[in-house]
Amino acid sequence: MAKTGPRNQVKLKSTESPYYYYSTKNKRNTPDRMTLRKYDPVVRRHVEFKEEK
């Protein structure tokens, strides 16, 4: 069975390549979609990653 609670796994997609990054977020504290600047190994630099459904 899956864990219960406010923390869920989210899929972050790079804005410049097809690369995905997985992270967790607390839905109670951040109900909006998440955006992070992370390293993208495909383009070899830091880019913005946006949360996907």
HELIX and SHEET records of a PDB file:
SHEET    1   A 4 TYR A  20  ASN A  26  0                                        
SHEET    2   A 4 ARG A   7  SER A  14 -1                                        
SHEET    3   A 4 ARG A  45  GLU A  52 -1                                        
SHEET    4   A 4 THR A  35  ASP A  40 -1                                        
END                                                                             
